[in-house]
Amino acid sequence: MGEIERANSETESAGPERVGDAPADDAALTPTQDARLRVVLAKLGLDGHDRGLKVVARILRDAGMEVIYLGLRQTTDSIVAAAEQEDADAIGLSMHNAGHLTLAPAMVAAVAEAGMTTPVVVGGIVPEEDVQTLLDAGVATVLGPGASATEVAQAVRDAVAAAEASAS
């Protein structure tokens, strides 16, 4: 799928970036005994701000998850293809370009069209009045600026657990 780089790299990757080798430092983020979760992280659309998503990649990695970082300017098709190929448990999108009301529901629809039940988690700049609209559109959860590392990791775990419970 392309060149593999570390999440703390400041260079753009030509393909997905895997993160998952370092142990957790923070007791609140200690990896669980459950099977290691696999999370695809991406910037959907033309948004060019990815520093926050790289921080999230490190948070999830330190919490014991395997992160497949696709980087900037992804399409719904490229994200779904990566999630299928990598057998991802969740898809994380970072939104900073005011396209969340269009792009996030399009991602949820693409996942459903592919016959997948993978939860879509959205983080970034999402006005409070838009959160319920995204949840109603099928987004598993929405995280805003200031979410702690513990909240981010727990939100992903909760989204995966809810998706697994509804699938059974």
C-alpha positions as CSV (number, residue, x, y, z in Angstrom):
1,M,0.0,0.0,0.0
2,G,3.0,2.4,-0.1
3,E,5.8,3.6,2.0
4,I,5.4,3.1,5.8
5,E,6.5,5.9,8.1
6,R,6.3,6.7,11.8
7,A,3.4,8.8,13.2
8,N,5.7,11.5,14.6
9,S,7.3,12.1,11.2
10,E,6.6,15.6,9.8
11,T,6.7,14.4,6.2
12,E,3.7,13.4,4.2
13,S,3.5,9.7,3.5
14,A,2.9,8.3,0.0
15,G,0.7,5.6,1.6
16,P,-0.5,4.4,5.0
17,E,1.6,4.8,8.1
18,R,1.6,2.1,10.7
19,V,2.0,3.1,14.4
20,G,2.0,0.5,17.1
21,D,5.4,-0.5,18.5
22,A,5.9,1.8,21.5
23,P,4.6,0.9,25.0
24,A,2.1,3.1,26.8
25,D,3.7,5.6,29.2
26,D,0.5,6.9,30.9
27,A,-1.2,4.5,33.3
28,A,-4.6,5.8,32.1
29,L,-3.8,4.7,28.6
30,T,-2.5,1.3,29.5
31,P,-3.4,-1.2,26.7
32,T,-6.2,-3.5,27.5
33,Q,-6.0,-7.3,27.6
34,D,-8.5,-7.4,24.7
35,A,-7.4,-8.2,21.2
36,R,-5.4,-5.3,19.7
37,L,-7.8,-2.8,17.9
38,R,-6.9,-1.7,14.4
39,V,-7.8,1.8,13.5
40,V,-7.6,3.6,10.2
41,L,-7.0,7.3,10.5
42,A,-7.3,9.7,7.6
43,K,-8.0,13.2,6.4
44,L,-11.0,13.0,4.1
45,G,-11.2,15.6,1.3
46,L,-8.9,18.6,0.7
47,D,-8.2,19.5,4.4
48,G,-4.5,20.0,4.7
49,H,-4.1,20.2,8.5
50,D,-2.9,16.9,9.9
51,R,-0.9,17.7,13.0
52,G,-3.8,16.9,15.3
53,L,-4.4,13.6,13.6
54,K,-0.8,12.6,14.1
55,V,-1.2,13.4,17.8
56,V,-4.3,11.1,17.8
57,A,-2.3,8.4,16.1
58,R,0.3,8.5,18.8
59,I,-2.4,8.5,21.5
60,L,-4.1,5.4,20.1
61,R,-0.7,3.7,19.6
62,D,0.3,4.4,23.2
63,A,-3.1,3.0,24.3
64,G,-2.2,-0.3,22.6
65,M,-4.0,0.1,19.3
66,E,-2.5,-0.5,15.9
67,V,-2.9,2.6,13.8
68,I,-2.9,2.7,10.0
69,Y,-2.4,6.3,9.1
70,L,-3.5,7.1,5.6
71,G,-2.6,10.8,5.7
72,L,-4.0,13.8,3.8
73,R,-6.4,14.1,0.9
74,Q,-8.1,10.7,1.1
75,T,-11.4,9.7,-0.6
76,T,-14.2,7.6,0.9
77,D,-13.2,4.9,-1.5
78,S,-9.5,4.9,-0.5
79,I,-10.5,4.8,3.2
80,V,-13.0,2.0,2.8
81,A,-10.4,0.0,0.7
82,A,-7.8,0.5,3.5
83,A,-10.2,-0.4,6.2
84,E,-11.2,-3.6,4.3
85,Q,-7.7,-4.6,3.5
86,E,-6.4,-3.9,7.0
87,D,-9.4,-5.5,8.7
88,A,-9.9,-2.3,10.7
89,D,-12.0,-2.2,13.8
90,A,-12.7,1.6,13.4
91,I,-12.2,4.5,11.1
92,G,-11.1,7.9,12.5
93,L,-11.5,11.1,10.5
94,S,-10.1,14.5,11.4
95,M,-12.2,17.5,10.3
96,H,-11.0,21.0,10.2
97,N,-12.4,22.4,7.0
98,A,-16.1,22.9,7.8
99,G,-16.9,19.9,5.5
100,H,-18.0,17.7,8.3
101,L,-21.7,17.7,7.5
102,T,-21.0,16.5,4.0
103,L,-17.9,14.4,4.3
104,A,-18.7,12.4,7.5
105,P,-22.1,11.2,6.3
106,A,-20.5,10.3,3.0
107,M,-17.9,8.2,4.8
108,V,-20.6,6.4,6.8
109,A,-22.6,5.8,3.6
110,A,-19.4,4.4,1.9
111,V,-18.8,2.0,4.8
112,A,-22.4,0.8,4.6
113,E,-22.3,0.4,0.8
114,A,-19.2,-1.8,1.2
115,G,-21.2,-4.0,3.6
116,M,-19.1,-3.1,6.5
117,T,-20.1,-2.2,10.1
118,T,-16.9,-0.4,11.0
119,P,-17.7,2.6,13.2
120,V,-16.7,6.1,12.0
121,V,-15.3,8.4,14.7
122,V,-15.0,12.1,13.9
123,G,-12.6,14.5,15.7
124,G,-11.7,18.1,15.1
125,I,-13.5,21.4,14.7
126,V,-17.2,20.5,14.8
127,P,-19.6,23.1,16.1
128,E,-21.7,21.8,19.0
129,E,-24.9,22.4,17.0
130,D,-23.7,19.9,14.3
131,V,-22.8,17.0,16.6
132,Q,-26.3,15.6,16.8
133,T,-26.7,15.8,13.1
134,L,-23.5,13.7,12.6
135,L,-24.7,11.2,15.2
136,D,-28.0,10.9,13.4
137,A,-26.1,10.4,10.2
138,G,-24.4,7.3,11.7
139,V,-21.2,8.7,13.0
140,A,-20.3,6.7,16.1
141,T,-19.0,9.6,18.2
142,V,-17.6,13.1,17.8
143,L,-14.6,14.4,19.7
144,G,-13.8,18.1,19.8
145,P,-10.7,20.1,20.6
146,G,-9.5,19.6,24.1
147,A,-10.5,15.9,24.3
148,S,-8.0,14.2,26.6
149,A,-5.9,11.2,25.5
150,T,-7.9,9.0,27.8
151,E,-11.2,10.3,26.2
152,V,-9.9,9.7,22.7
153,A,-8.8,6.1,23.4
154,Q,-12.0,5.3,25.3
155,A,-14.2,6.8,22.6
156,V,-12.6,4.5,20.0
157,R,-13.0,1.5,22.3
158,D,-16.6,2.3,23.1
159,A,-17.4,2.8,19.3
160,V,-15.9,-0.6,18.5
161,A,-17.7,-2.3,21.4
162,A,-21.1,-0.7,20.3
163,A,-20.6,-1.8,16.7
164,E,-19.7,-5.3,17.8
165,A,-22.8,-5.4,20.1
166,S,-25.1,-4.2,17.4
167,A,-23.7,-6.7,14.9
168,S,-24.4,-9.7,17.1
